[in-house]
Amino acid sequence: MVLERAHFAVLPGAGDRFEAALGEARSVIAASPGFVSLELHRGVESPEHYLLLVEWETLADHVVGFRESDAFARWRALIGPFFAAPPDVEHFEPVAGLG
Amino acid sequence: MVLERAHFAVLPGAGDRFEAALGEARSVIAASPGFVSLELHRGVESPEHYLLLVEWETLADHVVGFRESDAFARWRALIGPFFAAPPDVEHFEPVAGLG
C-alpha cells in the first residue's frame, strides 16, 4: 500500500467551489485501477490549504496508471482551475507497527 | 475531529532509530486526553522524510492539552534527537462527504 499525500493551495474564496469540484472528481480517480481510498481535509490555520490523502495499491497505480491516463486529464480539468500554486505531492509507505 | 499533519526530516541514516523511538513515544502521546489515533509513514522519494498523522478530538487537545504537558517534553526528548530540521506541523478538518 502506498499513500499519496498532496497539498493544494486554492485561490482566495475558491474553497467551496474546489470542494464541490473534488467531490465530482472523486469518481474519476476512484475508477482508476489500484485506487483504494481518498480523504480531503481543509486547513485550520490556513483555510485555503487542503490535504489530500489517497491510498493506492502500488506506486505505479498512481504515477503510471492514473497520471498517464485520460482520467488524469479529466481530474485536473475539474480541480486545476482553483489551484493558487502547483500541487506538492509526495508518496509514503506505512511504517510497520505504526502505519 | 482534527487531524495533525507533521512532516519530519530525520538525520541521514537515523531512520530505523527514529522509528524505534517513535514506537516508544507512541504510548506517551496516546495517553494524552483527546488522542484518537496515530499513523507514521516513510517517504518513498525521500526515505528521510516521515509523515505523521495524529487524530485528536479537538484542536485544543493537541495544542494546549498535549503541547503544554510534561508528556510533550518526554515525546520530544525521545524523537527530537533524530530531527534534521524543525518539524512542519499543520492542522486539518475533514471536508464533509470527503473526510
N, CA and C atoms of all chains as a GROMACS GRO file, in nm:
protein
  594
    1MET      N    1   0.085  -0.121   0.000
    1MET     CA    2   0.000   0.000   0.000
    1MET      C    3   0.088   0.125   0.000
    2VAL      N    4   0.050   0.222  -0.080
    2VAL     CA    5   0.123   0.350  -0.088
    2VAL      C    6   0.025   0.463  -0.064
    3LEU      N    7   0.069   0.561   0.017
    3LEU     CA    8  -0.015   0.676   0.047
    3LEU      C    9   0.036   0.796  -0.032
    4GLU      N   10  -0.050   0.852  -0.115
    4GLU     CA   11  -0.020   0.978  -0.184
    4GLU      C   12  -0.064   1.092  -0.093
    5ARG      N   13   0.030   1.183  -0.063
    5ARG     CA   14  -0.003   1.300   0.018
    5ARG      C   15   0.014   1.423  -0.070
    6ALA      N   16  -0.096   1.493  -0.094
    6ALA     CA   17  -0.090   1.613  -0.177
    6ALA      C   18  -0.136   1.733  -0.096
    7HIS      N   19  -0.062   1.842  -0.110
    7HIS     CA   20  -0.105   1.971  -0.055
    7HIS      C   21  -0.152   2.057  -0.171
    8PHE      N   22  -0.273   2.109  -0.156
    8PHE     CA   23  -0.326   2.203  -0.254
    8PHE      C   24  -0.345   2.338  -0.185
    9ALA      N   25  -0.302   2.445  -0.250
    9ALA     CA   26  -0.335   2.581  -0.206
    9ALA      C   27  -0.431   2.635  -0.310
   10VAL      N   28  -0.550   2.675  -0.267
   10VAL     CA   29  -0.651   2.722  -0.363
   10VAL      C   30  -0.660   2.874  -0.361
   11LEU      N   31  -0.719   2.927  -0.466
   11LEU     CA   32  -0.734   3.072  -0.479
   11LEU      C   33  -0.824   3.126  -0.368
   12PRO      N   34  -0.800   3.251  -0.326
   12PRO     CA   35  -0.882   3.309  -0.219
   12PRO      C   36  -1.031   3.302  -0.254
   13GLY      N   37  -1.110   3.252  -0.161
   13GLY     CA   38  -1.254   3.246  -0.180
   13GLY      C   39  -1.302   3.129  -0.265
   14ALA      N   40  -1.208   3.044  -0.311
   14ALA     CA   41  -1.246   2.935  -0.402
   14ALA      C   42  -1.270   2.802  -0.330
   15GLY      N   43  -1.260   2.802  -0.196
   15GLY     CA   44  -1.267   2.677  -0.122
   15GLY      C   45  -1.392   2.595  -0.149
   16ASP      N   46  -1.509   2.660  -0.142
   16ASP     CA   47  -1.634   2.585  -0.158
   16ASP      C   48  -1.644   2.526  -0.299
   17ARG      N   49  -1.604   2.604  -0.400
   17ARG     CA   50  -1.611   2.553  -0.537
   17ARG      C   51  -1.509   2.442  -0.559
   18PHE      N   52  -1.390   2.455  -0.498
   18PHE     CA   53  -1.289   2.349  -0.507
   18PHE      C   54  -1.342   2.220  -0.444
   19GLU      N   55  -1.407   2.231  -0.330
   19GLU     CA   56  -1.460   2.110  -0.264
   19GLU      C   57  -1.568   2.043  -0.349
   20ALA      N   58  -1.652   2.124  -0.410
   20ALA     CA   59  -1.756   2.067  -0.497
   20ALA      C   60  -1.692   1.998  -0.617
   21ALA      N   61  -1.588   2.062  -0.674
   21ALA     CA   62  -1.520   2.004  -0.790
   21ALA      C   63  -1.451   1.874  -0.750
   22LEU      N   64  -1.393   1.872  -0.632
   22LEU     CA   65  -1.326   1.749  -0.591
   22LEU      C   66  -1.426   1.638  -0.564
   23GLY      N   67  -1.543   1.676  -0.514
   23GLY     CA   68  -1.647   1.576  -0.497
   23GLY      C   69  -1.685   1.511  -0.629
   24GLU      N   70  -1.684   1.591  -0.736
   24GLU     CA   71  -1.714   1.539  -0.870
   24GLU      C   72  -1.594   1.458  -0.922
   25ALA      N   73  -1.474   1.511  -0.900
   25ALA     CA   74  -1.352   1.445  -0.950
   25ALA      C   75  -1.325   1.313  -0.879
   26ARG      N   76  -1.382   1.297  -0.761
   26ARG     CA   77  -1.357   1.175  -0.684
   26ARG      C   78  -1.395   1.050  -0.764
   27SER      N   79  -1.505   1.057  -0.835
   27SER     CA   80  -1.550   0.939  -0.910
   27SER      C   81  -1.453   0.907  -1.024
   28VAL      N   82  -1.382   1.010  -1.074
   28VAL     CA   83  -1.284   0.988  -1.181
   28VAL      C   84  -1.164   0.910  -1.128
   29ILE      N   85  -1.109   0.956  -1.016
   29ILE     CA   86  -0.990   0.890  -0.960
   29ILE      C   87  -1.028   0.754  -0.901
   30ALA      N   88  -1.147   0.743  -0.846
   30ALA     CA   89  -1.188   0.618  -0.779
   30ALA      C   90  -1.204   0.503  -0.877
   31ALA      N   91  -1.224   0.538  -1.005
   31ALA     CA   92  -1.240   0.433  -1.106
   31ALA      C   93  -1.106   0.383  -1.159
   32SER      N   94  -0.996   0.446  -1.116
   32SER     CA   95  -0.864   0.409  -1.168
   32SER      C   96  -0.816   0.281  -1.099
   33PRO      N   97  -0.758   0.187  -1.176
   33PRO     CA   98  -0.712   0.061  -1.115
   33PRO      C   99  -0.611   0.086  -1.003
   34GLY      N  100  -0.628   0.016  -0.892
   34GLY     CA  101  -0.537   0.030  -0.780
   34GLY      C  102  -0.577   0.136  -0.680
   35PHE      N  103  -0.680   0.216  -0.712
   35PHE     CA  104  -0.730   0.315  -0.616
   35PHE      C  105  -0.790   0.241  -0.496
   36VAL      N  106  -0.758   0.289  -0.376
   36VAL     CA  107  -0.812   0.225  -0.255
   36VAL      C  108  -0.906   0.320  -0.179
   37SER      N  109  -0.859   0.442  -0.151
   37SER     CA  110  -0.943   0.534  -0.073
   37SER      C  111  -0.894   0.677  -0.094
   38LEU      N  112  -0.979   0.772  -0.061
   38LEU     CA  113  -0.946   0.916  -0.073
   38LEU      C  114  -1.005   0.990   0.045
   39GLU      N  115  -0.926   1.083   0.100
   39GLU     CA  116  -0.975   1.173   0.205
   39GLU      C  117  -0.931   1.314   0.172
   40LEU      N  118  -1.019   1.411   0.193
   40LEU     CA  119  -0.983   1.552   0.177
   40LEU      C  120  -1.004   1.624   0.310
   41HIS      N  121  -0.902   1.702   0.348
   41HIS     CA  122  -0.908   1.776   0.474
   41HIS      C  123  -0.873   1.922   0.446
   42ARG      N  124  -0.940   2.013   0.519
   42ARG     CA  125  -0.918   2.157   0.500
   42ARG      C  126  -0.837   2.215   0.615
   43GLY      N  127  -0.746   2.306   0.583
   43GLY     CA  128  -0.657   2.363   0.683
   43GLY      C  129  -0.730   2.442   0.790
   44VAL      N  130  -0.685   2.427   0.913
   44VAL     CA  131  -0.740   2.505   1.024
   44VAL      C  132  -0.668   2.640   1.031
   45GLU      N  133  -0.536   2.638   1.032
   45GLU     CA  134  -0.460   2.764   1.038
   45GLU      C  135  -0.472   2.842   0.906
   46SER      N  136  -0.481   2.771   0.794
   46SER     CA  137  -0.487   2.832   0.661
   46SER      C  138  -0.599   2.764   0.582
   47PRO      N  139  -0.720   2.820   0.585
   47PRO     CA  140  -0.835   2.753   0.522
   47PRO      C  141  -0.822   2.738   0.370
   48GLU      N  142  -0.724   2.806   0.309
   48GLU     CA  143  -0.703   2.787   0.165
   48GLU      C  144  -0.610   2.669   0.138
   49HIS      N  145  -0.563   2.604   0.244
   49HIS     CA  146  -0.480   2.483   0.230
   49HIS      C  147  -0.567   2.359   0.242
   50TYR      N  148  -0.540   2.264   0.154
   50TYR     CA  149  -0.609   2.134   0.160
   50TYR      C  150  -0.506   2.022   0.164
   51LEU      N  151  -0.540   1.918   0.236
   51LEU     CA  152  -0.458   1.797   0.245
   51LEU      C  153  -0.538   1.684   0.182
   52LEU      N  154  -0.485   1.628   0.074
   52LEU     CA  155  -0.549   1.514   0.008
   52LEU      C  156  -0.467   1.390   0.039
   53LEU      N  157  -0.532   1.287   0.085
   53LEU     CA  158  -0.467   1.158   0.113
   53LEU      C  159  -0.534   1.053   0.027
   54VAL      N  160  -0.457   0.991  -0.062
   54VAL     CA  161  -0.512   0.886  -0.148
   54VAL      C  162  -0.429   0.759  -0.128
   55GLU      N  163  -0.496   0.651  -0.094
   55GLU     CA  164  -0.427   0.522  -0.084
   55GLU      C  165  -0.435   0.451  -0.219
   56TRP      N  166  -0.318   0.399  -0.260
   56TRP     CA  167  -0.308   0.320  -0.383
   56TRP      C  168  -0.248   0.184  -0.349
   57GLU      N  169  -0.283   0.085  -0.429
   57GLU     CA  170  -0.225  -0.048  -0.405
   57GLU      C  171  -0.074  -0.045  -0.428
   58THR      N  172  -0.029   0.023  -0.535
   58THR     CA  173   0.114   0.036  -0.563
   58THR      C  174   0.144   0.178  -0.610
   59LEU      N  175   0.273   0.216  -0.604
   59LEU     CA  176   0.315   0.347  -0.654
   59LEU      C  177   0.282   0.362  -0.802
   60ALA      N  178   0.304   0.255  -0.879
   60ALA     CA  179   0.280   0.261  -1.024
   60ALA      C  180   0.132   0.284  -1.055
   61ASP      N  181   0.043   0.235  -0.968
   61ASP     CA  182  -0.100   0.259  -0.992
   61ASP      C  183  -0.128   0.409  -0.999
   62HIS      N  184  -0.054   0.488  -0.920
   62HIS     CA  185  -0.074   0.632  -0.923
   62HIS      C  186   0.008   0.698  -1.034
   63VAL      N  187   0.142   0.678  -1.030
   63VAL     CA  188   0.228   0.761  -1.115
   63VAL      C  189   0.229   0.715  -1.261
   64VAL      N  190   0.192   0.592  -1.286
   64VAL     CA  191   0.182   0.544  -1.425
   64VAL      C  192   0.035   0.527  -1.463
   65GLY      N  193  -0.033   0.436  -1.391
   65GLY     CA  194  -0.170   0.401  -1.429
   65GLY      C  195  -0.265   0.519  -1.432
   66PHE      N  196  -0.259   0.602  -1.329
   66PHE     CA  197  -0.352   0.716  -1.324
   66PHE      C  198  -0.297   0.838  -1.396
   67ARG      N  199  -0.172   0.876  -1.364
   67ARG     CA  200  -0.120   1.002  -1.418
   67ARG      C  201  -0.104   1.000  -1.570
   68GLU      N  202  -0.086   0.883  -1.626
   68GLU     CA  203  -0.069   0.876  -1.772
   68GLU      C  204  -0.200   0.841  -1.844
   69SER      N  205  -0.310   0.850  -1.771
   69SER     CA  206  -0.439   0.814  -1.831
   69SER      C  207  -0.518   0.938  -1.872
   70ASP      N  208  -0.619   0.915  -1.954
   70ASP     CA  209  -0.711   1.024  -1.989
   70ASP      C  210  -0.788   1.071  -1.865
   71ALA      N  211  -0.807   0.978  -1.770
   71ALA     CA  212  -0.879   1.014  -1.649
   71ALA      C  213  -0.806   1.124  -1.574
   72PHE      N  214  -0.673   1.122  -1.577
   72PHE     CA  215  -0.597   1.226  -1.507
   72PHE      C  216  -0.624   1.364  -1.566
   73ALA      N  217  -0.636   1.370  -1.697
   73ALA     CA  218  -0.666   1.499  -1.761
   73ALA      C  219  -0.803   1.549  -1.714
   74ARG      N  220  -0.899   1.458  -1.700
   74ARG     CA  221  -1.033   1.499  -1.653
   74ARG      C  222  -1.027   1.547  -1.507
   75TRP      N  223  -0.953   1.472  -1.426
   75TRP     CA  224  -0.934   1.507  -1.284
   75TRP      C  225  -0.876   1.648  -1.271
   76ARG      N  226  -0.768   1.675  -1.346
   76ARG     CA  227  -0.704   1.805  -1.336
   76ARG      C  228  -0.789   1.916  -1.397
   77ALA      N  229  -0.866   1.884  -1.499
   77ALA     CA  230  -0.953   1.986  -1.559
   77ALA      C  231  -1.060   2.030  -1.458
   78LEU      N  232  -1.102   1.938  -1.372
   78LEU     CA  233  -1.204   1.971  -1.273
   78LEU      C  234  -1.148   2.055  -1.158
   79ILE      N  235  -1.033   2.014  -1.104
   79ILE     CA  236  -0.984   2.080  -0.982
   79ILE      C  237  -0.874   2.183  -1.009
   80GLY      N  238  -0.805   2.170  -1.122
   80GLY     CA  239  -0.691   2.259  -1.151
   80GLY      C  240  -0.724   2.407  -1.153
   81PRO      N  241  -0.843   2.447  -1.204
   81PRO     CA  242  -0.873   2.591  -1.213
   81PRO      C  243  -0.873   2.663  -1.078
   82PHE      N  244  -0.879   2.587  -0.969
   82PHE     CA  245  -0.885   2.651  -0.837
   82PHE      C  246  -0.748   2.658  -0.769
   83PHE      N  247  -0.644   2.602  -0.830
   83PHE     CA  248  -0.512   2.600  -0.768
   83PHE      C  249  -0.448   2.739  -0.770
   84ALA      N  250  -0.393   2.780  -0.657
   84ALA     CA  251  -0.316   2.904  -0.649
   84ALA      C  252  -0.168   2.878  -0.674
   85ALA      N  253  -0.129   2.750  -0.670
   85ALA     CA  254   0.012   2.712  -0.688
   85ALA      C  255   0.014   2.566  -0.733
   86PRO      N  256   0.125   2.521  -0.793
   86PRO     CA  257   0.132   2.380  -0.830
   86PRO      C  258   0.118   2.291  -0.706
   87PRO      N  259   0.047   2.179  -0.717
   87PRO     CA  260   0.033   2.088  -0.602
   87PRO      C  261   0.169   2.034  -0.558
   88ASP      N  262   0.180   2.007  -0.431
   88ASP     CA  263   0.300   1.947  -0.371
   88ASP      C  264   0.263   1.802  -0.336
   89VAL      N  265   0.322   1.708  -0.408
   89VAL     CA  266   0.282   1.566  -0.394
   89VAL      C  267   0.402   1.481  -0.354
   90GLU      N  268   0.381   1.393  -0.259
   90GLU     CA  269   0.487   1.302  -0.215
   90GLU      C  270   0.419   1.169  -0.178
   91HIS      N  271   0.494   1.060  -0.192
   91HIS     CA  272   0.439   0.927  -0.161
   91HIS      C  273   0.505   0.870  -0.036
   92PHE      N  274   0.426   0.792   0.038
   92PHE     CA  275   0.474   0.735   0.163
   92PHE      C  276   0.428   0.590   0.176
   93GLU      N  277   0.506   0.516   0.254
   93GLU     CA  278   0.469   0.378   0.286
   93GLU      C  279   0.450   0.367   0.436
   94PRO      N  280   0.353   0.288   0.481
   94PRO     CA  281   0.331   0.277   0.625
   94PRO      C  282   0.453   0.215   0.695
   95VAL      N  283   0.485   0.265   0.813
   95VAL     CA  284   0.592   0.207   0.894
   95VAL      C  285   0.532   0.091   0.973
   96ALA      N  286   0.596  -0.024   0.966
   96ALA     CA  287   0.543  -0.144   1.030
   96ALA      C  288   0.514  -0.118   1.177
   97GLY      N  289   0.394  -0.154   1.218
   97GLY     CA  290   0.354  -0.138   1.358
   97GLY      C  291   0.302   0.001   1.390
   98LEU      N  292   0.323   0.097   1.298
   98LEU     CA  293   0.278   0.235   1.323
   98LEU      C  294   0.200   0.291   1.204
   99GLY      N  295   0.184   0.210   1.099
   99GLY     CA  296   0.122   0.263   0.978
   99GLY      C  297  -0.030   0.250   0.978
  100MET      N  298  -1.346   1.641   1.504
  100MET     CA  299  -1.218   1.571   1.488
  100MET      C  300  -1.120   1.660   1.412
  101VAL      N  301  -0.996   1.663   1.460
  101VAL     CA  302  -0.890   1.742   1.396
  101VAL      C  303  -0.774   1.649   1.364
  102LEU      N  304  -0.717   1.668   1.243
  102LEU     CA  305  -0.604   1.587   1.201
  102LEU      C  306  -0.477   1.671   1.209
  103GLU      N  307  -0.382   1.626   1.289
  103GLU     CA  308  -0.249   1.688   1.294
  103GLU      C  309  -0.164   1.623   1.186
  104ARG      N  310  -0.108   1.704   1.096
  104ARG     CA  311  -0.019   1.652   0.992
  104ARG      C  312   0.120   1.709   1.018
  105ALA      N  313   0.214   1.620   1.048
  105ALA     CA  314   0.351   1.664   1.076
  105ALA      C  315   0.445   1.600   0.975
  106HIS      N  316   0.535   1.682   0.922
  106HIS     CA  317   0.646   1.630   0.839
  106HIS      C  318   0.771   1.635   0.923
  107PHE      N  319   0.839   1.522   0.931
  107PHE     CA  320   0.969   1.516   0.998
  107PHE      C  321   1.075   1.481   0.895
  108ALA      N  322   1.186   1.553   0.897
  108ALA     CA  323   1.304   1.515   0.819
  108ALA      C  324   1.407   1.469   0.921
  109VAL      N  325   1.453   1.344   0.907
  109VAL     CA  326   1.546   1.291   1.007
  109VAL      C  327   1.689   1.293   0.951
  110LEU      N  328   1.783   1.280   1.041
  110LEU     CA  329   1.926   1.281   1.005
  110LEU      C  330   1.958   1.162   0.916
  111PRO      N  331   2.054   1.177   0.825
  111PRO     CA  332   2.090   1.065   0.738
  111PRO      C  333   2.124   0.940   0.817
  112GLY      N  334   2.064   0.829   0.780
  112GLY     CA  335   2.092   0.702   0.846
  112GLY      C  336   2.020   0.681   0.978
  113ALA      N  337   1.940   0.779   1.021
  113ALA     CA  338   1.875   0.770   1.152
  113ALA      C  339   1.734   0.712   1.145
  114GLY      N  340   1.689   0.672   1.027
  114GLY     CA  341   1.550   0.629   1.011
  114GLY      C  342   1.509   0.516   1.104
  115ASP      N  343   1.588   0.411   1.111
  115ASP     CA  344   1.549   0.296   1.194
  115ASP      C  345   1.541   0.334   1.342
  116ARG      N  346   1.639   0.415   1.387
  116ARG     CA  347   1.636   0.456   1.529
  116ARG      C  348   1.520   0.552   1.556
  117PHE      N  349   1.490   0.637   1.460
  117PHE     CA  350   1.375   0.728   1.474
  117PHE      C  351   1.246   0.647   1.485
  118GLU      N  352   1.232   0.546   1.400
  118GLU     CA  353   1.109   0.463   1.403
  118GLU      C  354   1.096   0.391   1.538
  119ALA      N  355   1.208   0.340   1.589
  119ALA     CA  356   1.203   0.273   1.719
  119ALA      C  357   1.166   0.372   1.829
  120ALA      N  358   1.223   0.493   1.822
  120ALA     CA  359   1.192   0.596   1.922
  120ALA      C  360   1.046   0.636   1.913
  121LEU      N  361   0.993   0.645   1.793
  121LEU     CA  362   0.853   0.683   1.781
  121LEU      C  363   0.761   0.572   1.830
  122GLY      N  364   0.804   0.448   1.811
  122GLY     CA  365   0.727   0.337   1.867
  122GLY      C  366   0.716   0.347   2.019
  123GLU      N  367   0.824   0.394   2.081
  123GLU     CA  368   0.824   0.412   2.227
  123GLU      C  369   0.742   0.537   2.264
  124ALA      N  370   0.760   0.643   2.186
  124ALA     CA  371   0.691   0.770   2.214
  124ALA      C  372   0.540   0.760   2.192
  125ARG      N  373   0.500   0.663   2.113
  125ARG     CA  374   0.357   0.649   2.084
  125ARG      C  375   0.275   0.635   2.212
  126SER      N  376   0.326   0.560   2.308
  126SER     CA  377   0.249   0.538   2.431
  126SER      C  378   0.236   0.668   2.510
  127VAL      N  379   0.333   0.758   2.494
  127VAL     CA  380   0.329   0.887   2.564
  127VAL      C  381   0.216   0.973   2.508
  128ILE      N  382   0.211   0.986   2.375
  128ILE     CA  383   0.109   1.071   2.313
  128ILE      C  384  -0.029   1.006   2.323
  129ALA      N  385  -0.032   0.873   2.316
  129ALA     CA  386  -0.161   0.802   2.318
  129ALA      C  387  -0.233   0.815   2.452
  130ALA      N  388  -0.157   0.847   2.556
  130ALA     CA  389  -0.219   0.862   2.689
  130ALA      C  390  -0.274   1.001   2.710
  131SER      N  391  -0.252   1.093   2.616
  131SER     CA  392  -0.296   1.232   2.632
  131SER      C  393  -0.446   1.242   2.603
  132PRO      N  394  -0.521   1.316   2.687
  132PRO     CA  395  -0.665   1.328   2.665
  132PRO      C  396  -0.698   1.381   2.526
  133GLY      N  397  -0.794   1.319   2.460
  133GLY     CA  398  -0.836   1.363   2.328
  133GLY      C  399  -0.761   1.296   2.215
  134PHE      N  400  -0.658   1.218   2.246
  134PHE     CA  401  -0.587   1.144   2.142
  134PHE      C  402  -0.681   1.039   2.083
  135VAL      N  403  -0.682   1.026   1.951
  135VAL     CA  404  -0.769   0.928   1.886
  135VAL      C  405  -0.686   0.820   1.815
  136SER      N  406  -0.591   0.861   1.731
  136SER     CA  407  -0.514   0.761   1.655
  136SER      C  408  -0.384   0.823   1.605
  137LEU      N  409  -0.291   0.740   1.568
  137LEU     CA  410  -0.160   0.784   1.515
  137LEU      C  411  -0.117   0.690   1.404
  138GLU      N  412  -0.064   0.751   1.297
  138GLU     CA  413  -0.004   0.673   1.188
  138GLU      C  414   0.128   0.736   1.150
  139LEU      N  415   0.228   0.652   1.124
  139LEU     CA  416   0.357   0.701   1.075
  139LEU      C  417   0.385   0.637   0.939
  140HIS      N  418   0.424   0.722   0.843
  140HIS     CA  419   0.454   0.676   0.707
  140HIS      C  420   0.591   0.728   0.667
  141ARG      N  421   0.665   0.648   0.590
  141ARG     CA  422   0.801   0.685   0.547
  141ARG      C  423   0.802   0.722   0.399
  142GLY      N  424   0.878   0.824   0.363
  142GLY     CA  425   0.882   0.873   0.227
  142GLY      C  426   0.935   0.771   0.128
  143VAL      N  427   0.872   0.765   0.013
  143VAL     CA  428   0.919   0.678  -0.096
  143VAL      C  429   1.028   0.752  -0.173
  144GLU      N  430   1.001   0.875  -0.218
  144GLU     CA  431   1.100   0.952  -0.294
  144GLU      C  432   1.217   0.994  -0.203
  145SER      N  433   1.188   1.023  -0.078
  145SER     CA  434   1.289   1.070   0.018
  145SER      C  435   1.273   0.991   0.148
  146PRO      N  436   1.348   0.882   0.164
  146PRO     CA  437   1.329   0.794   0.281
  146PRO      C  438   1.360   0.862   0.415
  147GLU      N  439   1.425   0.979   0.411
  147GLU     CA  440   1.448   1.051   0.537
  147GLU      C  441   1.329   1.140   0.574
  148HIS      N  442   1.225   1.138   0.492
  148HIS     CA  443   1.102   1.213   0.521
  148HIS      C  444   0.999   1.120   0.585
  149TYR      N  445   0.936   1.169   0.688
  149TYR     CA  446   0.827   1.095   0.753
  149TYR      C  447   0.702   1.182   0.758
  150LEU      N  448   0.590   1.116   0.745
  150LEU     CA  449   0.459   1.181   0.756
  150LEU      C  450   0.390   1.122   0.879
  151LEU      N  451   0.362   1.207   0.975
  151LEU     CA  452   0.290   1.164   1.096
  151LEU      C  453   0.149   1.220   1.089
  152LEU      N  454   0.051   1.135   1.107
  152LEU     CA  455  -0.089   1.177   1.110
  152LEU      C  456  -0.147   1.139   1.245
  153VAL      N  457  -0.190   1.239   1.321
  153VAL     CA  458  -0.249   1.213   1.453
  153VAL      C  459  -0.389   1.273   1.455
  154GLU      N  460  -0.486   1.192   1.487
  154GLU     CA  461  -0.623   1.242   1.504
  154GLU      C  462  -0.644   1.280   1.650
  155TRP      N  463  -0.704   1.399   1.669
  155TRP     CA  464  -0.738   1.450   1.802
  155TRP      C  465  -0.887   1.482   1.803
  156GLU      N  466  -0.946   1.472   1.922
  156GLU     CA  467  -1.089   1.508   1.930
  156GLU      C  468  -1.108   1.656   1.901
  157THR      N  469  -1.020   1.742   1.955
  157THR     CA  470  -1.028   1.886   1.929
  157THR      C  471  -0.887   1.942   1.907
  158LEU      N  472  -0.879   2.061   1.847
  158LEU     CA  473  -0.751   2.128   1.828
  158LEU      C  474  -0.683   2.153   1.963
  159ALA      N  475  -0.762   2.194   2.061
  159ALA     CA  476  -0.705   2.226   2.194
  159ALA      C  477  -0.645   2.102   2.259
  160ASP      N  478  -0.700   1.984   2.230
  160ASP     CA  479  -0.641   1.863   2.288
  160ASP      C  480  -0.495   1.850   2.248
  161HIS      N  481  -0.462   1.895   2.125
  161HIS     CA  482  -0.323   1.888   2.082
  161HIS      C  483  -0.242   2.009   2.128
  162VAL      N  484  -0.288   2.130   2.088
  162VAL     CA  485  -0.202   2.248   2.105
  162VAL      C  486  -0.198   2.299   2.248
  163VAL      N  487  -0.297   2.265   2.328
  163VAL     CA  488  -0.295   2.305   2.469
  163VAL      C  489  -0.269   2.181   2.556
  164GLY      N  490  -0.364   2.086   2.549
  164GLY     CA  491  -0.357   1.970   2.640
  164GLY      C  492  -0.227   1.892   2.628
  165PHE      N  493  -0.185   1.865   2.506
  165PHE     CA  494  -0.062   1.785   2.490
  165PHE      C  495   0.063   1.872   2.489
  166ARG      N  496   0.063   1.978   2.407
  166ARG     CA  497   0.187   2.055   2.391
  166ARG      C  498   0.230   2.127   2.518
  167GLU      N  499   0.135   2.156   2.606
  167GLU     CA  500   0.172   2.226   2.729
  167GLU      C  501   0.188   2.129   2.846
  168SER      N  502   0.195   2.000   2.816
  168SER     CA  503   0.206   1.899   2.923
  168SER      C  504   0.350   1.850   2.938
  169ASP      N  505   0.376   1.785   3.051
  169ASP     CA  506   0.506   1.721   3.071
  169ASP      C  507   0.525   1.608   2.971
  170ALA      N  508   0.414   1.547   2.928
  170ALA     CA  509   0.422   1.437   2.833
  170ALA      C  510   0.486   1.484   2.702
  171PHE      N  511   0.459   1.610   2.663
  171PHE     CA  512   0.516   1.661   2.538
  171PHE      C  513   0.668   1.668   2.548
  172ALA      N  514   0.719   1.706   2.663
  172ALA     CA  515   0.865   1.710   2.681
  172ALA      C  516   0.924   1.570   2.666
  173ARG      N  517   0.854   1.470   2.719
  173ARG     CA  518   0.904   1.332   2.707
  173ARG      C  519   0.900   1.287   2.560
  174TRP      N  520   0.789   1.319   2.493
  174TRP     CA  521   0.772   1.287   2.350
  174TRP      C  522   0.888   1.345   2.269
  175ARG      N  523   0.914   1.473   2.289
  175ARG     CA  524   1.019   1.539   2.210
  175ARG      C  525   1.159   1.491   2.248
  176ALA      N  526   1.176   1.455   2.376
  176ALA     CA  527   1.307   1.404   2.418
  176ALA      C  528   1.337   1.271   2.348
  177LEU      N  529   1.232   1.194   2.320
  177LEU     CA  530   1.252   1.065   2.255
  177LEU      C  531   1.281   1.080   2.106
  178ILE      N  532   1.204   1.163   2.036
  178ILE     CA  533   1.217   1.168   1.890
  178ILE      C  534   1.299   1.287   1.839
  179GLY      N  535   1.309   1.393   1.922
  179GLY     CA  536   1.378   1.515   1.879
  179GLY      C  537   1.523   1.496   1.835
  180PRO      N  538   1.598   1.407   1.902
  180PRO     CA  539   1.741   1.393   1.865
  180PRO      C  540   1.764   1.347   1.721
  181PHE      N  541   1.660   1.296   1.657
  181PHE     CA  542   1.678   1.246   1.520
  181PHE      C  543   1.636   1.348   1.413
  182PHE      N  544   1.584   1.463   1.455
  182PHE     CA  545   1.536   1.562   1.358
  182PHE      C  546   1.653   1.632   1.288
  183ALA      N  547   1.642   1.644   1.156
  183ALA     CA  548   1.740   1.721   1.080
  183ALA      C  549   1.695   1.865   1.063
  184ALA      N  550   1.569   1.891   1.094
  184ALA     CA  551   1.511   2.026   1.080
  184ALA      C  552   1.391   2.034   1.174
  185PRO      N  553   1.346   2.155   1.205
  185PRO     CA  554   1.226   2.165   1.289
  185PRO      C  555   1.107   2.101   1.218
  186PRO      N  556   1.021   2.032   1.292
  186PRO     CA  557   0.903   1.970   1.230
  186PRO      C  558   0.812   2.076   1.167
  187ASP      N  559   0.742   2.036   1.063
  187ASP     CA  560   0.644   2.122   0.996
  187ASP      C  561   0.507   2.064   1.030
  188VAL      N  562   0.431   2.138   1.109
  188VAL     CA  563   0.303   2.087   1.161
  188VAL      C  564   0.188   2.177   1.120
  189GLU      N  565   0.080   2.117   1.076
  189GLU     CA  566  -0.040   2.192   1.038
  189GLU      C  567  -0.161   2.107   1.077
  190HIS      N  568  -0.273   2.173   1.104
  190HIS     CA  569  -0.396   2.102   1.144
  190HIS      C  570  -0.502   2.112   1.036
  191PHE      N  571  -0.580   2.007   1.023
  191PHE     CA  572  -0.683   2.000   0.920
  191PHE      C  573  -0.812   1.942   0.978
  192GLU      N  574  -0.922   1.982   0.913
  192GLU     CA  575  -1.052   1.924   0.949
  192GLU      C  576  -1.108   1.852   0.827
  193PRO      N  577  -1.175   1.739   0.848
  193PRO     CA  578  -1.229   1.665   0.733
  193PRO      C  579  -1.331   1.749   0.657
  194VAL      N  580  -1.329   1.738   0.525
  194VAL     CA  581  -1.430   1.803   0.441
  194VAL      C  582  -1.551   1.710   0.435
  195ALA      N  583  -1.668   1.764   0.463
  195ALA     CA  584  -1.790   1.683   0.469
  195ALA      C  585  -1.808   1.602   0.341
  196GLY      N  586  -1.830   1.474   0.358
  196GLY     CA  587  -1.852   1.388   0.242
  196GLY      C  588  -1.725   1.336   0.180
  197LEU      N  589  -1.609   1.395   0.217
  197LEU     CA  590  -1.481   1.355   0.159
  197LEU      C  591  -1.376   1.329   0.267
  198GLY      N  592  -1.413   1.348   0.393
  198GLY     CA  593  -1.314   1.340   0.502
  198GLY      C  594  -1.297   1.197   0.552
   0.00000   0.00000   0.00000
